[in-house]
Amino acid sequence: MSGGRRCFGTFLILVGAAAGALYLWRRPWQTAAPRIPVYAGNLATHVFHRAGCRLYHSHPDDPEFFERNSAVEAGFRPCGVCKP
């Protein structure tokens, strides 16, 4: 094998390794985790609960909130059992 061919092969290996490292480095910014609602409101009682509260029975029209302040601003009060 000639010196030029060996050098070119080494160059391709280094370029491939750099491209792989760049892909792994950029990957976390390209995939965003979906946001899951933390609180669920009950329209009948105007009470909001944490996800998994034993008193909350979900309905398709019930609002979901990502932050406690947004539930309070919407006119809901916190549940007395799960205390969100």
Jmol script that loads the backbone (N, CA, C; Angstrom):
load data "model"
ATOM      1  N   MET A   1       0.856  -1.176   0.000  1.00  0.00           N
ATOM      2  CA  MET A   1       0.000   0.000   0.000  1.00  0.00           C
ATOM      3  C   MET A   1       0.896   1.231   0.000  1.00  0.00           C
ATOM      4  N   SER A   2       0.584   2.141  -0.836  1.00  0.00           N
ATOM      5  CA  SER A   2       1.424   3.329  -0.954  1.00  0.00           C
ATOM      6  C   SER A   2       1.134   4.306   0.182  1.00  0.00           C
ATOM      7  N   GLY A   3       2.084   5.205   0.402  1.00  0.00           N
ATOM      8  CA  GLY A   3       1.947   6.178   1.483  1.00  0.00           C
ATOM      9  C   GLY A   3       0.780   7.122   1.282  1.00  0.00           C
ATOM     10  N   GLY A   4       0.512   7.511   0.033  1.00  0.00           N
ATOM     11  CA  GLY A   4      -0.597   8.423  -0.239  1.00  0.00           C
ATOM     12  C   GLY A   4      -1.942   7.782   0.023  1.00  0.00           C
ATOM     13  N   ARG A   5      -2.087   6.520  -0.326  1.00  0.00           N
ATOM     14  CA  ARG A   5      -3.345   5.818  -0.133  1.00  0.00           C
ATOM     15  C   ARG A   5      -3.613   5.603   1.361  1.00  0.00           C
ATOM     16  N   ARG A   6      -2.593   5.291   2.136  1.00  0.00           N
ATOM     17  CA  ARG A   6      -2.736   5.096   3.572  1.00  0.00           C
ATOM     18  C   ARG A   6      -3.126   6.414   4.240  1.00  0.00           C
ATOM     19  N   CYS A   7      -2.536   7.492   3.794  1.00  0.00           N
ATOM     20  CA  CYS A   7      -2.842   8.819   4.335  1.00  0.00           C
ATOM     21  C   CYS A   7      -4.295   9.189   4.036  1.00  0.00           C
ATOM     22  N   PHE A   8      -4.754   8.893   2.825  1.00  0.00           N
ATOM     23  CA  PHE A   8      -6.127   9.203   2.444  1.00  0.00           C
ATOM     24  C   PHE A   8      -7.109   8.367   3.258  1.00  0.00           C
ATOM     25  N   GLY A   9      -6.788   7.108   3.514  1.00  0.00           N
ATOM     26  CA  GLY A   9      -7.635   6.252   4.342  1.00  0.00           C
ATOM     27  C   GLY A   9      -7.731   6.770   5.765  1.00  0.00           C
ATOM     28  N   THR A  10      -6.622   7.199   6.320  1.00  0.00           N
ATOM     29  CA  THR A  10      -6.616   7.770   7.662  1.00  0.00           C
ATOM     30  C   THR A  10      -7.442   9.049   7.702  1.00  0.00           C
ATOM     31  N   PHE A  11      -7.348   9.844   6.652  1.00  0.00           N
ATOM     32  CA  PHE A  11      -8.120  11.076   6.550  1.00  0.00           C
ATOM     33  C   PHE A  11      -9.613  10.766   6.564  1.00  0.00           C
ATOM     34  N   LEU A  12     -10.060   9.753   5.813  1.00  0.00           N
ATOM     35  CA  LEU A  12     -11.481   9.402   5.778  1.00  0.00           C
ATOM     36  C   LEU A  12     -11.970   8.902   7.136  1.00  0.00           C
ATOM     37  N   ILE A  13     -11.142   8.161   7.834  1.00  0.00           N
ATOM     38  CA  ILE A  13     -11.529   7.687   9.158  1.00  0.00           C
ATOM     39  C   ILE A  13     -11.688   8.863  10.119  1.00  0.00           C
ATOM     40  N   LEU A  14     -10.775   9.816  10.070  1.00  0.00           N
ATOM     41  CA  LEU A  14     -10.861  10.983  10.946  1.00  0.00           C
ATOM     42  C   LEU A  14     -12.068  11.847  10.616  1.00  0.00           C
ATOM     43  N   VAL A  15     -12.367  12.014   9.334  1.00  0.00           N
ATOM     44  CA  VAL A  15     -13.533  12.808   8.933  1.00  0.00           C
ATOM     45  C   VAL A  15     -14.809  12.112   9.393  1.00  0.00           C
ATOM     46  N   GLY A  16     -14.869  10.796   9.252  1.00  0.00           N
ATOM     47  CA  GLY A  16     -16.042  10.051   9.706  1.00  0.00           C
ATOM     48  C   GLY A  16     -16.237  10.157  11.206  1.00  0.00           C
ATOM     49  N   ALA A  17     -15.157  10.077  11.957  1.00  0.00           N
ATOM     50  CA  ALA A  17     -15.244  10.193  13.414  1.00  0.00           C
ATOM     51  C   ALA A  17     -15.704  11.588  13.814  1.00  0.00           C
ATOM     52  N   ALA A  18     -15.198  12.607  13.135  1.00  0.00           N
ATOM     53  CA  ALA A  18     -15.606  13.979  13.449  1.00  0.00           C
ATOM     54  C   ALA A  18     -17.081  14.190  13.124  1.00  0.00           C
ATOM     55  N   ALA A  19     -17.543  13.628  12.009  1.00  0.00           N
ATOM     56  CA  ALA A  19     -18.954  13.772  11.635  1.00  0.00           C
ATOM     57  C   ALA A  19     -19.847  13.065  12.648  1.00  0.00           C
ATOM     58  N   GLY A  20     -19.436  11.891  13.115  1.00  0.00           N
ATOM     59  CA  GLY A  20     -20.212  11.183  14.130  1.00  0.00           C
ATOM     60  C   GLY A  20     -20.274  11.943  15.439  1.00  0.00           C
ATOM     61  N   ALA A  21     -19.166  12.522  15.828  1.00  0.00           N
ATOM     62  CA  ALA A  21     -19.136  13.309  17.063  1.00  0.00           C
ATOM     63  C   ALA A  21     -20.023  14.537  16.945  1.00  0.00           C
ATOM     64  N   LEU A  22     -20.023  15.181  15.798  1.00  0.00           N
ATOM     65  CA  LEU A  22     -20.879  16.345  15.581  1.00  0.00           C
ATOM     66  C   LEU A  22     -22.347  15.951  15.637  1.00  0.00           C
ATOM     67  N   TYR A  23     -22.689  14.790  15.072  1.00  0.00           N
ATOM     68  CA  TYR A  23     -24.077  14.322  15.103  1.00  0.00           C
ATOM     69  C   TYR A  23     -24.512  14.081  16.549  1.00  0.00           C
ATOM     70  N   LEU A  24     -23.663  13.434  17.330  1.00  0.00           N
ATOM     71  CA  LEU A  24     -24.021  13.171  18.715  1.00  0.00           C
ATOM     72  C   LEU A  24     -24.072  14.451  19.535  1.00  0.00           C
ATOM     73  N   TRP A  25     -23.234  15.411  19.208  1.00  0.00           N
ATOM     74  CA  TRP A  25     -23.225  16.668  19.934  1.00  0.00           C
ATOM     75  C   TRP A  25     -24.479  17.483  19.644  1.00  0.00           C
ATOM     76  N   ARG A  26     -24.968  17.468  18.409  1.00  0.00           N
ATOM     77  CA  ARG A  26     -26.129  18.270  18.037  1.00  0.00           C
ATOM     78  C   ARG A  26     -27.440  17.585  18.364  1.00  0.00           C
ATOM     79  N   ARG A  27     -27.433  16.307  18.590  1.00  0.00           N
ATOM     80  CA  ARG A  27     -28.652  15.547  18.740  1.00  0.00           C
ATOM     81  C   ARG A  27     -29.588  16.020  19.861  1.00  0.00           C
ATOM     82  N   PRO A  28     -29.118  16.335  21.074  1.00  0.00           N
ATOM     83  CA  PRO A  28     -30.055  16.743  22.118  1.00  0.00           C
ATOM     84  C   PRO A  28     -30.843  18.020  21.788  1.00  0.00           C
ATOM     85  N   TRP A  29     -30.277  18.904  21.015  1.00  0.00           N
ATOM     86  CA  TRP A  29     -30.993  20.135  20.665  1.00  0.00           C
ATOM     87  C   TRP A  29     -32.040  19.897  19.594  1.00  0.00           C
ATOM     88  N   GLN A  30     -31.919  18.849  18.846  1.00  0.00           N
ATOM     89  CA  GLN A  30     -32.861  18.597  17.767  1.00  0.00           C
ATOM     90  C   GLN A  30     -34.087  17.834  18.237  1.00  0.00           C
ATOM     91  N   THR A  31     -33.993  17.105  19.324  1.00  0.00           N
ATOM     92  CA  THR A  31     -35.128  16.343  19.824  1.00  0.00           C
ATOM     93  C   THR A  31     -35.597  16.963  21.130  1.00  0.00           C
ATOM     94  N   ALA A  32     -36.764  17.553  21.116  1.00  0.00           N
ATOM     95  CA  ALA A  32     -37.325  18.173  22.306  1.00  0.00           C
ATOM     96  C   ALA A  32     -38.309  17.202  22.957  1.00  0.00           C
ATOM     97  N   ALA A  33     -38.251  17.099  24.252  1.00  0.00           N
ATOM     98  CA  ALA A  33     -39.158  16.218  24.977  1.00  0.00           C
ATOM     99  C   ALA A  33     -40.552  16.839  24.998  1.00  0.00           C
ATOM    100  N   PRO A  34     -41.591  16.039  24.802  1.00  0.00           N
ATOM    101  CA  PRO A  34     -42.938  16.587  24.846  1.00  0.00           C
ATOM    102  C   PRO A  34     -43.303  17.012  26.264  1.00  0.00           C
ATOM    103  N   ARG A  35     -44.051  18.079  26.364  1.00  0.00           N
ATOM    104  CA  ARG A  35     -44.478  18.573  27.673  1.00  0.00           C
ATOM    105  C   ARG A  35     -45.734  17.823  28.096  1.00  0.00           C
ATOM    106  N   ILE A  36     -45.747  17.362  29.322  1.00  0.00           N
ATOM    107  CA  ILE A  36     -46.893  16.632  29.854  1.00  0.00           C
ATOM    108  C   ILE A  36     -47.570  17.529  30.881  1.00  0.00           C
ATOM    109  N   PRO A  37     -48.905  17.710  30.785  1.00  0.00           N
ATOM    110  CA  PRO A  37     -49.592  18.563  31.753  1.00  0.00           C
ATOM    111  C   PRO A  37     -49.451  18.011  33.168  1.00  0.00           C
ATOM    112  N   VAL A  38     -49.221  18.905  34.111  1.00  0.00           N
ATOM    113  CA  VAL A  38     -49.009  18.510  35.497  1.00  0.00           C
ATOM    114  C   VAL A  38     -50.313  18.559  36.278  1.00  0.00           C
ATOM    115  N   TYR A  39     -51.193  19.481  35.920  1.00  0.00           N
ATOM    116  CA  TYR A  39     -52.442  19.681  36.638  1.00  0.00           C
ATOM    117  C   TYR A  39     -53.621  19.506  35.691  1.00  0.00           C
ATOM    118  N   ALA A  40     -54.732  19.032  36.259  1.00  0.00           N
ATOM    119  CA  ALA A  40     -55.962  18.871  35.484  1.00  0.00           C
ATOM    120  C   ALA A  40     -57.096  19.540  36.245  1.00  0.00           C
ATOM    121  N   GLY A  41     -57.890  20.323  35.527  1.00  0.00           N
ATOM    122  CA  GLY A  41     -59.001  21.031  36.147  1.00  0.00           C
ATOM    123  C   GLY A  41     -60.309  20.297  35.940  1.00  0.00           C
ATOM    124  N   ASN A  42     -61.226  20.442  36.889  1.00  0.00           N
ATOM    125  CA  ASN A  42     -62.561  19.874  36.780  1.00  0.00           C
ATOM    126  C   ASN A  42     -63.526  21.025  36.559  1.00  0.00           C
ATOM    127  N   LEU A  43     -64.179  21.045  35.410  1.00  0.00           N
ATOM    128  CA  LEU A  43     -65.069  22.160  35.075  1.00  0.00           C
ATOM    129  C   LEU A  43     -66.317  22.202  35.947  1.00  0.00           C
ATOM    130  N   ALA A  44     -66.760  21.068  36.464  1.00  0.00           N
ATOM    131  CA  ALA A  44     -67.969  21.039  37.284  1.00  0.00           C
ATOM    132  C   ALA A  44     -67.738  21.671  38.648  1.00  0.00           C
ATOM    133  N   THR A  45     -66.568  21.451  39.230  1.00  0.00           N
ATOM    134  CA  THR A  45     -66.298  21.943  40.580  1.00  0.00           C
ATOM    135  C   THR A  45     -65.327  23.117  40.617  1.00  0.00           C
ATOM    136  N   HIS A  46     -64.665  23.411  39.507  1.00  0.00           N
ATOM    137  CA  HIS A  46     -63.626  24.438  39.417  1.00  0.00           C
ATOM    138  C   HIS A  46     -62.485  24.185  40.408  1.00  0.00           C
ATOM    139  N   VAL A  47     -62.112  22.914  40.523  1.00  0.00           N
ATOM    140  CA  VAL A  47     -60.987  22.488  41.365  1.00  0.00           C
ATOM    141  C   VAL A  47     -59.954  21.879  40.434  1.00  0.00           C
ATOM    142  N   PHE A  48     -58.660  22.162  40.686  1.00  0.00           N
ATOM    143  CA  PHE A  48     -57.626  21.513  39.890  1.00  0.00           C
ATOM    144  C   PHE A  48     -56.829  20.553  40.752  1.00  0.00           C
ATOM    145  N   HIS A  49     -56.389  19.463  40.126  1.00  0.00           N
ATOM    146  CA  HIS A  49     -55.732  18.361  40.811  1.00  0.00           C
ATOM    147  C   HIS A  49     -54.385  18.076  40.160  1.00  0.00           C
ATOM    148  N   ARG A  50     -53.505  17.399  40.906  1.00  0.00           N
ATOM    149  CA  ARG A  50     -52.270  16.862  40.324  1.00  0.00           C
ATOM    150  C   ARG A  50     -52.640  15.646  39.488  1.00  0.00           C
ATOM    151  N   ALA A  51     -51.771  15.324  38.538  1.00  0.00           N
ATOM    152  CA  ALA A  51     -51.987  14.116  37.751  1.00  0.00           C
ATOM    153  C   ALA A  51     -51.907  12.911  38.684  1.00  0.00           C
ATOM    154  N   GLY A  52     -52.902  12.063  38.662  1.00  0.00           N
ATOM    155  CA  GLY A  52     -52.921  10.876  39.504  1.00  0.00           C
ATOM    156  C   GLY A  52     -53.649  11.051  40.822  1.00  0.00           C
ATOM    157  N   CYS A  53     -54.275  12.179  41.053  1.00  0.00           N
ATOM    158  CA  CYS A  53     -55.030  12.385  42.295  1.00  0.00           C
ATOM    159  C   CYS A  53     -56.203  11.410  42.335  1.00  0.00           C
ATOM    160  N   ARG A  54     -56.475  10.848  43.517  1.00  0.00           N
ATOM    161  CA  ARG A  54     -57.537   9.847  43.618  1.00  0.00           C
ATOM    162  C   ARG A  54     -58.934  10.451  43.502  1.00  0.00           C
ATOM    163  N   LEU A  55     -59.073  11.744  43.701  1.00  0.00           N
ATOM    164  CA  LEU A  55     -60.385  12.376  43.598  1.00  0.00           C
ATOM    165  C   LEU A  55     -60.720  12.861  42.195  1.00  0.00           C
ATOM    166  N   TYR A  56     -59.742  12.907  41.320  1.00  0.00           N
ATOM    167  CA  TYR A  56     -59.982  13.443  39.979  1.00  0.00           C
ATOM    168  C   TYR A  56     -60.464  12.351  39.038  1.00  0.00           C
ATOM    169  N   HIS A  57     -61.583  12.610  38.409  1.00  0.00           N
ATOM    170  CA  HIS A  57     -62.128  11.720  37.375  1.00  0.00           C
ATOM    171  C   HIS A  57     -62.141  12.520  36.079  1.00  0.00           C
ATOM    172  N   SER A  58     -61.348  12.085  35.127  1.00  0.00           N
ATOM    173  CA  SER A  58     -61.159  12.874  33.905  1.00  0.00           C
ATOM    174  C   SER A  58     -62.381  12.851  33.000  1.00  0.00           C
ATOM    175  N   HIS A  59     -62.567  13.972  32.347  1.00  0.00           N
ATOM    176  CA  HIS A  59     -63.584  14.131  31.317  1.00  0.00           C
ATOM    177  C   HIS A  59     -62.893  14.714  30.088  1.00  0.00           C
ATOM    178  N   PRO A  60     -63.413  14.453  28.902  1.00  0.00           N
ATOM    179  CA  PRO A  60     -62.721  14.922  27.695  1.00  0.00           C
ATOM    180  C   PRO A  60     -62.605  16.445  27.588  1.00  0.00           C
ATOM    181  N   ASP A  61     -63.516  17.182  28.207  1.00  0.00           N
ATOM    182  CA  ASP A  61     -63.510  18.641  28.069  1.00  0.00           C
ATOM    183  C   ASP A  61     -62.745  19.357  29.167  1.00  0.00           C
ATOM    184  N   ASP A  62     -62.232  18.637  30.142  1.00  0.00           N
ATOM    185  CA  ASP A  62     -61.528  19.266  31.257  1.00  0.00           C
ATOM    186  C   ASP A  62     -60.211  19.884  30.795  1.00  0.00           C
ATOM    187  N   PRO A  63     -59.904  21.101  31.268  1.00  0.00           N
ATOM    188  CA  PRO A  63     -58.638  21.747  30.876  1.00  0.00           C
ATOM    189  C   PRO A  63     -57.438  21.129  31.585  1.00  0.00           C
ATOM    190  N   GLU A  64     -56.293  21.241  30.937  1.00  0.00           N
ATOM    191  CA  GLU A  64     -55.038  20.768  31.512  1.00  0.00           C
ATOM    192  C   GLU A  64     -54.096  21.955  31.625  1.00  0.00           C
ATOM    193  N   PHE A  65     -53.316  21.983  32.695  1.00  0.00           N
ATOM    194  CA  PHE A  65     -52.423  23.098  32.955  1.00  0.00           C
ATOM    195  C   PHE A  65     -51.000  22.596  33.154  1.00  0.00           C
ATOM    196  N   PHE A  66     -50.039  23.386  32.697  1.00  0.00           N
ATOM    197  CA  PHE A  66     -48.622  23.063  32.873  1.00  0.00           C
ATOM    198  C   PHE A  66     -48.050  23.723  34.118  1.00  0.00           C
ATOM    199  N   GLU A  67     -48.698  24.790  34.598  1.00  0.00           N
ATOM    200  CA  GLU A  67     -48.204  25.518  35.770  1.00  0.00           C
ATOM    201  C   GLU A  67     -49.352  25.794  36.730  1.00  0.00           C
ATOM    202  N   ARG A  68     -49.032  25.852  38.006  1.00  0.00           N
ATOM    203  CA  ARG A  68     -50.053  26.094  39.027  1.00  0.00           C
ATOM    204  C   ARG A  68     -50.675  27.484  38.868  1.00  0.00           C
ATOM    205  N   ASN A  69     -49.843  28.470  38.569  1.00  0.00           N
ATOM    206  CA  ASN A  69     -50.347  29.843  38.439  1.00  0.00           C
ATOM    207  C   ASN A  69     -51.379  29.967  37.331  1.00  0.00           C
ATOM    208  N   SER A  70     -51.205  29.248  36.246  1.00  0.00           N
ATOM    209  CA  SER A  70     -52.169  29.352  35.147  1.00  0.00           C
ATOM    210  C   SER A  70     -53.517  28.753  35.544  1.00  0.00           C
ATOM    211  N   ALA A  71     -53.533  27.737  36.387  1.00  0.00           N
ATOM    212  CA  ALA A  71     -54.793  27.168  36.864  1.00  0.00           C
ATOM    213  C   ALA A  71     -55.505  28.140  37.796  1.00  0.00           C
ATOM    214  N   VAL A  72     -54.745  28.783  38.669  1.00  0.00           N
ATOM    215  CA  VAL A  72     -55.342  29.758  39.595  1.00  0.00           C
ATOM    216  C   VAL A  72     -55.870  30.965  38.829  1.00  0.00           C
ATOM    217  N   GLU A  73     -55.125  31.434  37.835  1.00  0.00           N
ATOM    218  CA  GLU A  73     -55.567  32.581  37.029  1.00  0.00           C
ATOM    219  C   GLU A  73     -56.814  32.247  36.219  1.00  0.00           C
ATOM    220  N   ALA A  74     -57.011  30.977  35.891  1.00  0.00           N
ATOM    221  CA  ALA A  74     -58.199  30.567  35.135  1.00  0.00           C
ATOM    222  C   ALA A  74     -59.423  30.429  36.035  1.00  0.00           C
ATOM    223  N   GLY A  75     -59.263  30.612  37.350  1.00  0.00           N
ATOM    224  CA  GLY A  75     -60.395  30.589  38.269  1.00  0.00           C
ATOM    225  C   GLY A  75     -60.593  29.262  38.981  1.00  0.00           C
ATOM    226  N   PHE A  76     -59.611  28.400  38.970  1.00  0.00           N
ATOM    227  CA  PHE A  76     -59.701  27.115  39.654  1.00  0.00           C
ATOM    228  C   PHE A  76     -59.026  27.215  41.011  1.00  0.00           C
ATOM    229  N   ARG A  77     -59.522  26.435  41.979  1.00  0.00           N
ATOM    230  CA  ARG A  77     -58.898  26.394  43.299  1.00  0.00           C
ATOM    231  C   ARG A  77     -58.219  25.042  43.464  1.00  0.00           C
ATOM    232  N   PRO A  78     -57.185  24.956  44.308  1.00  0.00           N
ATOM    233  CA  PRO A  78     -56.454  23.691  44.462  1.00  0.00           C
ATOM    234  C   PRO A  78     -57.268  22.644  45.223  1.00  0.00           C
ATOM    235  N   CYS A  79     -57.017  21.393  44.920  1.00  0.00           N
ATOM    236  CA  CYS A  79     -57.650  20.263  45.577  1.00  0.00           C
ATOM    237  C   CYS A  79     -57.172  20.179  47.026  1.00  0.00           C
ATOM    238  N   GLY A  80     -58.044  19.788  47.944  1.00  0.00           N
ATOM    239  CA  GLY A  80     -57.676  19.668  49.345  1.00  0.00           C
ATOM    240  C   GLY A  80     -56.972  18.372  49.676  1.00  0.00           C
ATOM    241  N   VAL A  81     -57.023  17.392  48.775  1.00  0.00           N
ATOM    242  CA  VAL A  81     -56.398  16.093  49.040  1.00  0.00           C
ATOM    243  C   VAL A  81     -54.966  16.053  48.502  1.00  0.00           C
ATOM    244  N   CYS A  82     -54.795  16.335  47.216  1.00  0.00           N
ATOM    245  CA  CYS A  82     -53.448  16.247  46.618  1.00  0.00           C
ATOM    246  C   CYS A  82     -52.647  17.531  46.808  1.00  0.00           C
ATOM    247  N   LYS A  83     -53.302  18.623  47.184  1.00  0.00           N
ATOM    248  CA  LYS A  83     -52.658  19.903  47.488  1.00  0.00           C
ATOM    249  C   LYS A  83     -51.616  20.320  46.439  1.00  0.00           C
ATOM    250  N   PRO A  84     -52.088  20.584  45.221  1.00  0.00           N
ATOM    251  CA  PRO A  84     -51.133  20.979  44.144  1.00  0.00           C
ATOM    252  C   PRO A  84     -50.535  22.349  44.356  1.00  0.00           C
TER     253      PRO A  84
END
end "model"
wireframe off; spacefill off
backbone 0.3
color backbone group
